[in-house]
Amino acid sequence: MAFQFNFSIKENVENKLEALGDTDLLLGSAQDALRNQKGSTESKEVSSEEHATLQESLHAYKVAPGTADLVASCCPEPAEDENQNETLSKKQSCKVAREHNIPDNVDKVLENKVVEALSGLYHVNISVVEMTLSDGSHGEDIVSKSISSHSDLLPGVYEGGMKIWECTFDLIDYLSRAEIQFVNKTVLDLGCGAGLLGIVALKGKAEKVHFQDFNGIVIDEITLPNVMANCAGGDGSDDDNRAGEPTSKRLKKADCSPGLLSKCKFFSGEWSEFSQLLSSDGKLISKYDIILTSETIYNPDYYSALHDTLSKLLSKNGCVYLASKAHYFGVGGGVHLFEKFIEERNVFRTRTVKIIDEGLKRFIIEMAFKSSS
Ligand SMILES: C[S@@+](CC[C@H](N)C(=O)[O-])C[C@H]1O[C@@H](n2cnc3c(N)ncnc32)[C@H](O)[C@@H]1O
């Protein structure tokens, strides 16, 4: 099922898709999704076959050749003998973290968005968002950069948050089957992209849910709208079961529960900068009970920043649920390398709680502080 906002945009989008031709890039999966809708003026449910088609393209992703070393470590510590200008320019290459305010006019957030349902959750149609952003007039020009570099990832520029990655669904499935409890918990969806993991926590009655993505435009155009789409009506809990409703509908401002939204905060920026922002700005009221993170260990260059962020932000008895493919071809990261890194740092213990052995092997890993055991 999908419902839509100002759907007049659709034809324009389709024309642009045709003009783009065979891109086989970031837009690949999105094009498939939209072409599935083409010819039908009515919104429709995403069938399991369509879901599978969409997910197929998530199995493998591409990294622009030669970009892996662009930002070896996003925020490298400056060497002592570096002069001030070099230090400054390195600092500028960091993605400074900031909090995104929830707009007063929530109608605006869902304007020109097409909302669909998948796995019982609402999310905006990403191809439509990409089309509205592809003219490059929206600050962070990640869509056209991604297209021109034929890549879903541009290290230090765009880290893949425009797509919903396969392991997100693995983790959602695991959280549900393992009956992980979010009631009254403080939760962080780290590297959130679409934010579906945080939304699951929100629907599970978490006390607070914070969302972080590298790219601010992902937060504004995808994460926030998705949270709003799922906050509409009722209290957003699983009991509402609105994703099962057969009819298309428009969300109205009045539908959006301010109570639920007030539990959420949204952040963008590089991980070290993000954890620094939370620590220094008094934004971190308490550390997180649960940190959810999916497909965030593809690049070994980021392991140090990721590890330090987790250790700074996780509460003493907290738990990280991390979903990942076994190996990320082209970037070099993966589960075994990350576990080895964690072992060497000797701060966290890890436990594999689920292995998904179909297609590319995927893992769900649970992490907790060693000292808490
Ligand atoms: C491949 S995407 C996965 C998005 C989402 N979790 C999913 O599974 O659909 C990786 C995400 O990790 C985050 N990320 C990766 N490297 C990062 C870094 N160095 N600093 C901050 N965020 C980073 C980005 O926000 C990006 O959206």
The ligand as an SDF file (V2000), in Angstrom:
LIG
                    3D

 27 29  0  0  0  0  0  0  0  0999 V2000
   25.0820    1.9180    4.1410 C   0  0  0  0  0  0  0  0  0  0  0  0
   24.2860    3.1590    5.0320 S   0  0  0  0  0  0  0  0  0  0  0  0
   23.1330    2.2230    6.0000 C   0  0  0  0  0  0  0  0  0  0  0  0
   21.8980    3.0010    6.3200 C   0  0  0  0  0  0  0  0  0  0  0  0
   20.8730    2.2900    7.1810 C   0  0  0  0  0  0  0  0  0  0  0  0
   21.4060    1.9710    8.4860 N   0  0  0  0  0  0  0  0  0  0  0  0
   20.3510    1.0530    6.5160 C   0  0  0  0  0  0  0  0  0  0  0  0
   20.6930   -0.0670    6.9320 O   0  0  0  0  0  0  0  0  0  0  0  0
   19.5570    1.1820    5.5710 O   0  0  0  0  0  0  0  0  0  0  0  0
   25.5130    3.5480    6.2170 C   0  0  0  0  0  0  0  0  0  0  0  0
   25.1360    4.6590    7.1670 C   0  0  0  0  0  0  0  0  0  0  0  0
   26.1630    4.7970    8.1280 O   0  0  0  0  0  0  0  0  0  0  0  0
   26.3960    6.1470    8.4050 C   0  0  0  0  0  0  0  0  0  0  0  0
   27.8510    6.3850    8.3830 N   0  0  0  0  0  0  0  0  0  0  0  0
   28.7920    5.6710    7.7300 C   0  0  0  0  0  0  0  0  0  0  0  0
   30.0070    6.1470    7.9820 N   0  0  0  0  0  0  0  0  0  0  0  0
   29.8450    7.1930    8.8240 C   0  0  0  0  0  0  0  0  0  0  0  0
   30.7300    8.0930    9.4700 C   0  0  0  0  0  0  0  0  0  0  0  0
   32.0480    8.0230    9.3000 N   0  0  0  0  0  0  0  0  0  0  0  0
   30.2120    9.0330   10.2850 N   0  0  0  0  0  0  0  0  0  0  0  0
   28.8730    9.1100   10.4660 C   0  0  0  0  0  0  0  0  0  0  0  0
   27.9920    8.2970    9.8940 N   0  0  0  0  0  0  0  0  0  0  0  0
   28.4620    7.3420    9.0760 C   0  0  0  0  0  0  0  0  0  0  0  0
   25.6880    6.9780    7.3770 C   0  0  0  0  0  0  0  0  0  0  0  0
   24.7580    7.7450    8.0510 O   0  0  0  0  0  0  0  0  0  0  0  0
   25.0030    5.9890    6.4760 C   0  0  0  0  0  0  0  0  0  0  0  0
   23.6690    6.2990    6.2920 O   0  0  0  0  0  0  0  0  0  0  0  0
  1  2  1  0
  2  3  1  0
  2 10  1  0
  3  4  1  0
  4  5  1  0
  5  6  1  0
  5  7  1  0
  7  8  2  0
  7  9  1  0
 10 11  1  0
 11 12  1  0
 11 26  1  0
 12 13  1  0
 13 14  1  0
 13 24  1  0
 14 15  1  0
 14 23  1  0
 15 16  2  0
 16 17  1  0
 17 18  1  0
 17 23  2  0
 18 19  1  0
 18 20  2  0
 20 21  1  0
 21 22  2  0
 22 23  1  0
 24 25  1  0
 24 26  1  0
 26 27  1  0
M  CHG  2   2   1   9  -1
M  END
$$$$
